[in-house]
Amino acid sequence: MMNLALKDIKHNSGRFFLTTAGISLLLMVVMGMGGIYRGLIQEATLIIDRSGADIWVVQRDTKGPFAEVSKLPRKMEDRLKSLAGVESAEAFVSHSVQRDFNKRVLRLTIQGVSDDGAWLPIIQGRALQNGHYEMLADKSAQLPLGTVLKLGKDNFTVTGITERMNSPAGDAMVFVSLNDALSIQFDTPAEAVRNERNARLRRFDSLAYGSTAVDHSETLVSENIRPAALPEQQISAVLLKINPAYSVSEIMAKLRTIPDITAYTAQEQRQIMLSGFVARSRKQLLLFRTILIIVSTVVMTLILYTLTLDKLHSIAMLKLIGARNGVIISMILQQSLAIGILAFGIARFFGQWVYPHFPRRVVLVGGDLWILFGIVVCISILAGGAGIIKAMRTDAGEVLS
């Protein structure tokens, strides 16, 4: 039976291999979309997993710092450190910037770290050593060691290169000291500072103190008493690590009594990301994958039906000499399965060379590949059905006509 299938494949080798190549390209895209979804999950939960924090403290009634904007006063870090059971509390700062660099648009997600960043996957260079003006950049940012990039009012030098550190939006992450991250985020032009200071003074002067108007113009020249032009810098979240002697639920109960914050466990913060940002992308990718699988089925069905039409005379001859229907059905099914399985193998082999060049991370999981392989086998059997139906309707007498 396999000999008949092989002989027919050799007879129509050009069409067979072109069909296999076309199906393999479709399957490569289907694999890639599944890998992009897995990559989205990794990128969305990357910082949550790597930080090792047990609890994320954010602004009251927000889902921040990733799902929405969260603002906390810098002193919140010290307030939470004083809670019994809190082993460490670290401020978290994250924001995105876009710059024109070397004739290309450079989008970066800036992360402020309170240590030297040695825990990051550094593949070149070194961790942060100075408190200011150094940064670690992900490889996807294409910023070689020693690159100087202006962020805010200061120039930062790339001292280390990390790998696979991207934000949920796919932007390359750069890591700077916490104070530098705040300086970049709240960088304000000097003219804006002056305008805000003057606006505050005008509001002060509009207030009446008793029956005497107060002149605040002198405060403009006094370094000691002039009003602040801008509010104090704010952080995005505070990351808490809990002492092993305490349970997370105990600390969460304490945090719920603080009126100006909302606390989430690491698992809750992870779920917020997966149910919001990733969920919509997942539905979109699933739709595209479904469409491509349908297209693959239609293409294989049409090709196998055409191949069956080309050999109707041979099928009629087989029936005339007494060949059983099972022999003919087996021949068509074997051809169909050969196309599907070979196309899957080609897609898997070449995908490992193509996927690293995708703009988003592609993560292939063994379980997903086996499921796709099962789908391909089902498609092959379904696609062979049209040819089988046509072959079964062929009369042996047609060979004499």
N, C-alpha and C positions, 0 to 999 in steps of 0.2 A: 504493500500500500504506500509506504514511504517512497518507494522507487518511482511510482507513478507521479507523486507530488514533486519529487526532485527533477524528474524528466521534464515535467511541465514548466517548472521554474526555470530550468536551463533554456527551454524553448522560448520563454518570454522573460528572459533575464533582465533586459533593459527596463521594461515596464515594472517588473517586480522590485528592482533595486531603487528606481525612482520613487515608487510608492513608499517603500520602506524609508527612504531619506526624508520624504515629505512628512510622513507620520512622525518620524523621530524628531523633526524640528518642532512640531506641535507638542509632542510629549516633553521636549526640553523646556518649552515655555510653561507647560503645566507644572512640571517639577519646580521650575524657578519660582512660580507664584506661591507654591506651598512653602518653599524655602524662604521667600520674602516674608511670609506670614510668621514663620518661626523666628526669623531675624527681628521682626517688629516686636515680638514678645521679649526677646533678649534685650533689645535696645531700650524698651519701655521700662523694664525692671532692672536694668544694669546697675544703676546707682543704688537702688533700694537693696539689691542683693549684696553688692560689694561693700556698702557702708557698714554692714553688720549691726545697724541700729535696731533696738528692740521696739522703740516707740518714736513716732514722728509727731512733733508738736508744731501746729500751724496756727494761723490767724483764726479767730472765732468764726464758726459757720462757713468755713471754706474747705475745699478739697485739696488745697495746695500741698506742696509747692509746684507740682507738675501739671495737675489738671487745671488749676487756675492760680491767679496771683494771690500770694500770701505775704503779709507784712507784719513783722514783729519787731518790737524795740530791741536794740542790742543787749540791753540789760536783762532781757528774758533768759538768756543763757545762764547768768549768775543766779537768778531767782530759782531756776529749776535744779541747779547744782545743789542747792541747799535742802532739797527734798530727801528725806530718809529713804534709802533703797536705790537712789540714783547713783550709779558708779561713775558715769561721765556724761557731760552734756556739751555738745559741740554745735556751734552755729553753722548753718547751711545757707550758702548763697549760690544762686543759679540764675543766669540770664543769657540771652542771645544777642549777638552783635553781627552786623554785616559791614564789610569793608571792601574797598577796591584795592587789590594787591596784585602787582605784576600783571596788569591788564586782565585780571579775572576777578569775578565776584567771590569773596571769601565769607562764608557764613560759619560762625563759631558759637558754641555754647560754652560760656565761661563758668567754671566751677571754682569756688573758693574753698581751699583746704586749710585746716588749722595745723597740719603737720607738714613734713617734707614730701609727702606723696610717694614714699618708697613702696607702699602697698599696691601701687598701680602697676600694670603690666608694661614696664619700661623695656623696650627692645634696643634702644640706642641712647647714649648719653647717660645722664645722672639725674638723681632726684633734685628737688629744690634745696638750695643751701643758704641763700641769702633771704632775708625777710621781704625783699621788694625786688621788682623789675626782672623776675625770672618766671618762666612758664614751661609747663610740659604740654606738648601738642600731640594729638593723635595723628597717626600716619596718613589718614585720609585727608587731613588738612593740607598735605603737601608743603609743609614748612620744614626745610632741612635744619639740622643742628646749626646754631649760630645765627639763624634768621632773626632780624630785629623787626618787630611789628609795633606800631603805635596804637595803643588802646587808651582812650581817655586823653589825658595830657602827658602820659609817660610812655617811654619806649621799653618794650619787653623783649628779652632775648630767650630764644628757645634753647633750653639746656637738656631736654630729654624728649624722646619720641615714644609714645604709647601705641598699643595695638588694640583694635576693636573696641574703642571707647567712643561711642556715638550716642547722641541724644535720641529721644523718641522720635524726633522729626528727621533723624538721619544726619544731622549736622555733626561735624567733628567737635570733640570736646577739647578744651584747653584748661589746664589747671594752674592757678596762681594762688598766692597766699590770700587768706581771708580778707585782710585789710586792703590788698590790691584789688580784689574782686569788688569790694564795696566802693573803692575810689573810682573804678571804671563804671560801675552801675550808676553812681550818683554824680558823675562828672557833669558840671554845669558851666556854661560859658560865663566869663566875668561880667559881661553886660547884663545877663539874666540875673546874676546875683545882686548887682547894683539896683536893677529895677525892682526886684522883690524887696530889698531892704528899704528902698524909698517908699514903696507901696505900704509897707508895714508902718513906717513912720507917719505917713499921711493918715492911716487909720488911727494911730495913737493920738495924733493932734486933733482928730475930729471928736475925741472924747472930752467931755467937760468934767473937770475935777472940782466939785463945789461950784463957786461962781467965778473961778479964775481959770482962764485958758493956760495950758502949760506948753511951753516951747521946747520941743524935743530935738531941735536942730543940733544942739551941742553933742548929742549922742552919736552923730555921724562921725565925729573926729575922735571920739574916745574909744580906744581899743578895749577898755575894761568893761564899759557899760553899754556899748551899742548893741542893739538887738540882733539876734541871729538872723541871717538872710534866708536860710533854708532850714527845714526840720532836720533832726538828727538822722543819721544813716540807719536804715532798717534791714533786717535779715529776712530770709525767706522762711526758714524753719529752724527748729532745734532738734538735734538727733540725740536721743537718750539711750544709754546702755544701762541695763538693770543689774544690780548686784545679785549674784546667784542665790543668795539667802532670801531674796524676795521674789514674789511672782509678778509677772507682767500685769495680771488682773488687779493686784493690790495697788500698784502704782497708777494704773489707769483710773481706778476709783478715786485716788487723790487728785489726779489731774482734772477730772470732771468737775471738781468743786471750784476750779479757778475760772472766773467768768470771762476772761479776755482771750482764751485759747481753746483750741479743739485738738484732741490727741487721737492718733490712729496707731494701731500696731503695725508692724512691718507687713504682715499678711493683708491687713485692711488697705494699706496704702498700695500694695501690689494689685489688689482686686480693683481699686479705684482706677488704676491705669488700664487694666485689661478690660474692664467693663465700659470704659469711655473711649479713649483714644484708639485702642487696638480693635475694639468691637466693630466699628464702622469699616475700618480697613479690611477686617476679616470678611465681612459680608461682600465687599466689593471684589476682593480677590476670589472668593468662592464663586461669585457670579461669572467672572472671567474664566475660571477653571472649568466650570460647567459648560460654558459656551464652547470652549476649545475641545472638550471631550466629545460634545455633540458633533462638532465639525469633523473631528478625527473619525468618529463612527460613520458619518455620511461619506467621507472620502474613501474609507476602506470598503464600505458597502458598494459604492459605485465602481471602484476598481475591480473588486472581486466579481461583481456581476458582469462587468465587461470581459474579464478573463474567462468567465464561464461561457459567455456568448461566443467567444472566439474558438472554444473547443467543443461546441455542441455536436459537431460531426463525430469527434472522437468519443464523446460520451454515448452517442447513439450506437457507435460501433461496439463499445464495451457492452452495452445492453444486448446487442444482437448476438454477441458471442457467449452470452450467459453470465456476465459479471453481475454480482449482487449489488443492490443499492448501497449497502454499507461500504463497499469499496469506493464508490463514487463520492459518497458523503465524506468518508475519511480523507480522500484526496483533497477536497475543497477545504475542509476544516484544517488540515495540516498546513495548507498554503496560507490560510488566514492567520493561524497561530504563529506561523513562521514570520509573517510580516509584523505582527504585533510584538512578539517577543524580541525579534531582532531590532525593531525600532526602539523599544524600551532600552535595550542594551546600548545602542548607539547614543541615545539621549543621555543615559547615565554616564557613559564614558567621556563624551565631549563636554557635558555639562560642568564637570569638575575643572575644566580649563576656561570655560566661558563665564561661569557665575562670579568668580572673583572680580571681574570687570564691570559687574552691575553697579549702578549708583547706590543701591541699598544692599545691606548684608543679606546673603542667602545662606540659610542654615538647613541642611538636609538631615532629616531624622529617619533612622532605619524603619520605624513603624510606618511613617508616611509613605516611604518608598514601597514597602510591601503591600500596602493598601492600594497604591497606584498600580502596582504590578497586577494585582487581582482585578482591578477595573479594566486594565488593558486586555487581560485574558477574556473577560466577559465581552468586551467590545469586539474582540477578534471572532468569538463564537457568534455574536449577534450579526456582525458584518458578513460572515460566511453564510448566514441563513438565506439571504436573497439569492446567492448563487446556487445553494442547495435546492431551493424551491424550483428555480428554473431548470436545474438538471433533472429533478424528479419528474417534471412535466414533459421532458423530452422523450419522444417516442422512438423506439428502436428502428421503426420503419423509415425514419427520416434519412437514414444513411443510404437508402435505395432511391430516394427521390432526387 
